[in-house]
Amino acid sequence: MSRRQDAAFARGDIGVDGEATEETREAAEVERARAREQFLAGKTWLGREFLTWLLWRSESSDALLEFHGEPVHVLFGGRLTLKGVTGDVIELTVKGTEAAYSKVNRFALEHGLLIHAAKLKLTLGEKEFDFTLDAQLLDIRSAKLPDLLTDDEDDRIQERLFLSERLGDLVQTVFIHFLELRRTPEWKNTIVPEILDWLRADK
């Protein structure tokens, strides 16, 4: 596969044969996928809040959680897009290796912008997944999977499929963890104040 095909494969846009997956899906499944997209599009603010919380957590050396007995860590790097609905600035893009952790970014977050899309490195044990995550539909884009261990082409396809599914499961697990945490009193009483203190730490 080409690099472009690999990215489309990681997003689930094409199958291992290079053909569009939607053409082979049953009508009911396609309809469910569209309904899910419409639902998530209305929850974009929650995805932005999730990415903002994830940035705060990423500064700690502690694991986010454990997945099948292995620690999960996250790191932000490269391009970061922030969006808001009010104010003088409603969209901001920052670039650079440490842009996500810069004073400029913290200032923007403190003044109402939330992360809309970010380039992430998710580490599961010794495996690293590099990808861009979009808040609107929690879409995984431009995914770079860990190095494949097999040489046989058929085995490589199966391994790529496995790693793609593993990445999707990882993102979903971290998001569910965030949602569960957000429903607890700890979110309002402890976590939100800690995030605000973190944003103002350099002042």
PENORPE-V896921 format. One record per pair of residues at least 4 apart in sequence whose ideal C-beta (glycine too) atoms are under 8 Angstrom apart, sorted by sequence separation. I is the first residue (numbers start at 0). J is the second residue. D is the distance in Angstrom with one decimal. If there is no record, write none. Layout:
i=I j=J d=D
i=I j=J d=D
//
This chain:
i=0 j=4 d=4.0
i=1 j=5 d=6.9
i=2 j=6 d=6.6
i=3 j=7 d=6.5
i=4 j=8 d=6.0
i=5 j=9 d=6.4
i=6 j=10 d=6.6
i=8 j=12 d=7.4
i=13 j=17 d=5.6
i=14 j=18 d=5.7
i=18 j=22 d=6.5
i=19 j=23 d=7.9
i=20 j=24 d=6.3
i=24 j=28 d=4.5
i=25 j=29 d=7.1
i=26 j=30 d=6.3
i=27 j=31 d=6.4
i=28 j=32 d=6.5
i=29 j=33 d=6.5
i=30 j=34 d=6.3
i=31 j=35 d=6.3
i=32 j=36 d=6.5
i=33 j=37 d=6.5
i=34 j=38 d=6.4
i=35 j=39 d=6.2
i=36 j=40 d=6.1
i=37 j=41 d=7.0
i=38 j=42 d=6.7
i=39 j=43 d=7.6
i=42 j=46 d=6.6
i=43 j=47 d=6.4
i=44 j=48 d=6.3
i=45 j=49 d=6.3
i=46 j=50 d=6.6
i=47 j=51 d=6.4
i=48 j=52 d=6.3
i=49 j=53 d=6.2
i=50 j=54 d=6.6
i=51 j=55 d=6.9
i=52 j=56 d=6.3
i=53 j=57 d=6.1
i=54 j=58 d=7.6
i=65 j=69 d=6.4
i=75 j=79 d=6.7
i=85 j=89 d=7.2
i=94 j=98 d=5.6
i=97 j=101 d=6.2
i=100 j=104 d=7.0
i=101 j=105 d=7.1
i=102 j=106 d=6.1
i=103 j=107 d=6.6
i=104 j=108 d=6.4
i=105 j=109 d=6.2
i=106 j=110 d=6.4
i=108 j=112 d=6.0
i=122 j=126 d=7.0
i=133 j=137 d=7.0
i=150 j=154 d=7.5
i=151 j=155 d=6.6
i=152 j=156 d=6.7
i=153 j=157 d=6.7
i=154 j=158 d=6.1
i=155 j=159 d=6.1
i=156 j=160 d=6.4
i=157 j=161 d=6.4
i=158 j=162 d=6.3
i=159 j=163 d=6.2
i=160 j=164 d=6.4
i=161 j=165 d=6.2
i=162 j=166 d=6.5
i=163 j=167 d=6.7
i=164 j=168 d=6.2
i=165 j=169 d=6.2
i=166 j=170 d=6.6
i=167 j=171 d=6.3
i=168 j=172 d=6.1
i=169 j=173 d=6.4
i=170 j=174 d=6.2
i=171 j=175 d=6.3
i=172 j=176 d=6.4
i=173 j=177 d=6.6
i=174 j=178 d=6.5
i=175 j=179 d=6.3
i=176 j=180 d=6.4
i=177 j=181 d=6.1
i=178 j=182 d=6.7
i=179 j=183 d=7.3
i=182 j=186 d=7.2
i=184 j=188 d=5.4
i=185 j=189 d=4.8
i=186 j=190 d=5.0
i=187 j=191 d=5.7
i=188 j=192 d=7.5
i=189 j=193 d=6.2
i=190 j=194 d=6.3
i=191 j=195 d=6.5
i=192 j=196 d=6.3
i=193 j=197 d=6.3
i=194 j=198 d=6.5
i=195 j=199 d=6.5
i=196 j=200 d=6.6
i=0 j=5 d=5.0
i=7 j=12 d=4.2
i=8 j=13 d=5.6
i=13 j=18 d=6.2
i=18 j=23 d=7.0
i=24 j=29 d=5.2
i=65 j=70 d=5.8
i=66 j=71 d=5.1
i=83 j=88 d=7.4
i=84 j=89 d=6.6
i=93 j=98 d=4.1
i=98 j=103 d=7.8
i=99 j=104 d=5.8
i=100 j=105 d=7.9
i=107 j=112 d=4.5
i=108 j=113 d=7.1
i=122 j=127 d=5.3
i=123 j=128 d=7.3
i=132 j=137 d=6.7
i=133 j=138 d=4.3
i=149 j=154 d=3.9
i=150 j=155 d=7.4
i=180 j=185 d=7.0
i=181 j=186 d=4.9
i=185 j=190 d=6.0
i=186 j=191 d=6.4
i=7 j=13 d=4.7
i=8 j=14 d=7.6
i=13 j=19 d=5.8
i=14 j=20 d=5.1
i=64 j=70 d=7.9
i=65 j=71 d=6.9
i=83 j=89 d=5.0
i=93 j=99 d=7.3
i=95 j=101 d=7.4
i=98 j=104 d=6.3
i=108 j=114 d=7.6
i=121 j=127 d=7.4
i=122 j=128 d=7.7
i=132 j=138 d=7.2
i=149 j=155 d=5.5
i=180 j=186 d=6.0
i=8 j=15 d=7.3
i=12 j=19 d=6.7
i=13 j=20 d=6.1
i=39 j=46 d=7.3
i=56 j=63 d=6.0
i=64 j=71 d=5.5
i=82 j=89 d=6.4
i=83 j=90 d=7.6
i=120 j=127 d=6.0
i=121 j=128 d=4.6
i=132 j=139 d=6.2
i=133 j=140 d=6.4
i=0 j=8 d=6.4
i=12 j=20 d=6.5
i=21 j=29 d=6.0
i=24 j=32 d=7.7
i=62 j=70 d=3.6
i=63 j=71 d=4.9
i=82 j=90 d=5.1
i=93 j=101 d=6.7
i=120 j=128 d=7.2
i=131 j=139 d=7.5
i=132 j=140 d=7.6
i=147 j=155 d=5.2
i=4 j=13 d=6.6
i=11 j=20 d=6.1
i=14 j=23 d=7.1
i=62 j=71 d=5.7
i=63 j=72 d=6.6
i=81 j=90 d=7.0
i=82 j=91 d=7.9
i=120 j=129 d=5.3
i=121 j=130 d=7.4
i=130 j=139 d=5.1
i=131 j=140 d=4.4
i=149 j=158 d=5.5
i=53 j=63 d=8.0
i=62 j=72 d=5.7
i=63 j=73 d=6.0
i=80 j=90 d=7.1
i=81 j=91 d=4.7
i=93 j=103 d=6.3
i=119 j=129 d=7.4
i=130 j=140 d=6.6
i=131 j=141 d=5.0
i=148 j=158 d=6.7
i=180 j=190 d=7.1
i=21 j=32 d=8.0
i=80 j=91 d=7.4
i=81 j=92 d=7.6
i=93 j=104 d=5.5
i=118 j=129 d=7.4
i=119 j=130 d=6.1
i=130 j=141 d=6.2
i=147 j=158 d=5.1
i=80 j=92 d=5.0
i=81 j=93 d=7.6
i=118 j=130 d=7.5
i=119 j=131 d=7.2
i=130 j=142 d=4.0
i=147 j=159 d=6.7
i=4 j=17 d=6.2
i=79 j=92 d=7.1
i=118 j=131 d=5.1
i=119 j=132 d=5.6
i=129 j=142 d=7.2
i=130 j=143 d=6.8
i=78 j=92 d=6.7
i=79 j=93 d=5.0
i=93 j=107 d=7.9
i=117 j=131 d=6.9
i=128 j=142 d=6.7
i=129 j=143 d=4.1
i=57 j=72 d=7.9
i=78 j=93 d=7.6
i=79 j=94 d=7.6
i=116 j=131 d=6.2
i=117 j=132 d=6.0
i=128 j=143 d=7.2
i=144 j=159 d=6.4
i=147 j=162 d=7.9
i=57 j=73 d=4.8
i=78 j=94 d=5.2
i=91 j=107 d=5.3
i=116 j=132 d=6.9
i=128 j=144 d=6.4
i=0 j=17 d=7.2
i=56 j=73 d=7.0
i=57 j=74 d=5.6
i=77 j=94 d=6.9
i=116 j=133 d=4.8
i=128 j=145 d=6.7
i=145 j=162 d=6.2
i=57 j=75 d=5.7
i=77 j=95 d=7.6
i=99 j=117 d=6.8
i=115 j=133 d=7.2
i=116 j=134 d=6.5
i=127 j=145 d=5.8
i=144 j=162 d=4.4
i=77 j=96 d=7.1
i=79 j=98 d=5.6
i=88 j=107 d=7.5
i=115 j=134 d=5.0
i=126 j=145 d=4.2
i=144 j=163 d=6.7
i=53 j=73 d=5.9
i=76 j=96 d=5.8
i=78 j=98 d=7.6
i=79 j=99 d=5.0
i=114 j=134 d=6.7
i=115 j=135 d=7.4
i=54 j=75 d=5.7
i=76 j=97 d=7.9
i=77 j=98 d=7.4
i=91 j=112 d=6.0
i=113 j=134 d=7.6
i=142 j=163 d=7.2
i=53 j=75 d=7.9
i=90 j=112 d=8.0
i=144 j=166 d=7.1
i=76 j=99 d=7.1
i=81 j=104 d=7.4
i=89 j=112 d=7.8
i=118 j=141 d=8.0
i=75 j=99 d=3.6
i=86 j=110 d=6.8
i=88 j=112 d=7.2
i=142 j=166 d=6.2
i=75 j=100 d=7.2
i=79 j=104 d=6.6
i=86 j=111 d=5.5
i=90 j=115 d=7.8
i=81 j=107 d=5.4
i=85 j=111 d=6.7
i=86 j=112 d=7.9
i=81 j=108 d=7.1
i=139 j=166 d=6.4
i=83 j=111 d=4.8
i=139 j=167 d=6.7
i=83 j=112 d=4.4
i=82 j=112 d=6.4
i=83 j=113 d=6.7
i=81 j=112 d=4.0
i=82 j=113 d=6.6
i=139 j=170 d=6.3
i=81 j=113 d=6.4
i=81 j=114 d=5.6
i=82 j=115 d=4.2
i=137 j=170 d=6.8
i=80 j=114 d=7.3
i=81 j=115 d=6.1
i=128 j=162 d=7.7
i=47 j=82 d=6.9
i=79 j=114 d=6.4
i=80 j=115 d=4.8
i=80 j=116 d=4.4
i=126 j=162 d=7.8
i=130 j=166 d=6.9
i=79 j=116 d=7.4
i=80 j=117 d=7.4
i=137 j=174 d=6.5
i=78 j=116 d=7.8
i=79 j=117 d=5.0
i=128 j=166 d=4.9
i=132 j=170 d=6.8
i=78 j=117 d=7.7
i=79 j=118 d=7.2
i=78 j=118 d=5.5
i=77 j=118 d=3.8
i=128 j=169 d=7.1
i=57 j=99 d=7.9
i=58 j=100 d=6.9
i=75 j=117 d=5.6
i=76 j=118 d=5.7
i=123 j=165 d=7.4
i=75 j=118 d=7.0
i=76 j=119 d=7.7
i=75 j=119 d=6.1
i=76 j=120 d=6.1
i=54 j=99 d=5.9
i=74 j=119 d=7.1
i=75 j=120 d=7.9
i=121 j=166 d=7.3
i=54 j=100 d=7.9
i=73 j=119 d=5.9
i=74 j=120 d=4.5
i=123 j=169 d=6.2
i=73 j=120 d=7.0
i=73 j=121 d=5.4
i=74 j=122 d=7.5
i=121 j=169 d=5.9
i=72 j=121 d=7.5
i=73 j=122 d=7.4
i=121 j=170 d=7.4
i=71 j=121 d=6.8
i=72 j=122 d=4.5
i=71 j=122 d=7.0
i=71 j=123 d=5.6
i=121 j=173 d=7.9
i=70 j=123 d=7.8
i=78 j=131 d=7.7
i=54 j=108 d=7.9
i=69 j=123 d=5.4
i=70 j=124 d=6.9
i=69 j=124 d=3.9
i=51 j=108 d=6.2
i=66 j=123 d=6.0
i=54 j=114 d=6.3
i=51 j=113 d=5.2
i=50 j=113 d=7.3
i=51 j=114 d=5.0
i=54 j=117 d=7.4
i=50 j=114 d=3.8
i=48 j=113 d=6.2
i=50 j=115 d=7.6
i=47 j=113 d=3.6
i=50 j=116 d=7.9
i=53 j=119 d=7.8
i=47 j=114 d=5.7
i=50 j=117 d=5.6
i=47 j=115 d=5.7
i=44 j=113 d=7.2
i=43 j=115 d=7.8
i=50 j=132 d=6.8
i=50 j=134 d=5.5
i=49 j=134 d=7.1
i=109 j=195 d=7.5
i=46 j=133 d=7.6
i=47 j=134 d=4.4
i=46 j=134 d=3.2
i=49 j=137 d=7.9
i=46 j=135 d=6.3
i=109 j=198 d=4.3
i=46 j=136 d=7.7
i=108 j=198 d=5.6
i=109 j=199 d=6.5
i=43 j=134 d=5.8
i=46 j=137 d=5.6
i=43 j=135 d=4.7
i=105 j=197 d=7.8
i=106 j=198 d=8.0
i=105 j=198 d=4.9
i=105 j=199 d=7.9
i=40 j=135 d=5.9
i=105 j=200 d=7.8
i=39 j=135 d=6.9
i=40 j=136 d=6.5
i=105 j=201 d=6.7
i=39 j=136 d=4.8
i=39 j=137 d=6.5
i=71 j=169 d=6.6
i=102 j=201 d=5.3
i=36 j=136 d=5.7
i=73 j=173 d=7.5
i=71 j=172 d=7.8
i=66 j=168 d=7.8
i=71 j=173 d=6.8
i=66 j=169 d=6.1
i=66 j=172 d=5.8
i=64 j=172 d=7.1
i=64 j=173 d=6.9
i=63 j=173 d=5.9
i=64 j=176 d=5.4
i=63 j=176 d=7.0
i=53 j=173 d=7.3
i=9 j=130 d=7.3
i=53 j=177 d=7.5
i=49 j=174 d=6.0
i=52 j=177 d=5.9
i=10 j=138 d=6.9
i=49 j=177 d=5.1
i=10 j=139 d=6.1
i=9 j=139 d=6.5
i=10 j=140 d=6.1
i=9 j=141 d=7.8
i=10 j=142 d=7.2
i=9 j=142 d=3.5
i=48 j=181 d=7.8
i=6 j=140 d=7.0
i=6 j=141 d=5.2
i=9 j=144 d=6.9
i=6 j=142 d=6.6
i=5 j=142 d=7.9
i=52 j=190 d=7.6
i=55 j=193 d=7.7
i=55 j=194 d=5.0
i=58 j=197 d=7.4
i=15 j=156 d=5.0
i=52 j=194 d=7.1
i=55 j=197 d=5.7
i=51 j=194 d=7.6
i=15 j=159 d=7.8
i=15 j=160 d=6.7
i=8 j=159 d=7.1
i=11 j=163 d=7.6
i=9 j=163 d=5.3
i=8 j=163 d=6.8
i=11 j=167 d=7.9
i=9 j=166 d=7.3
//
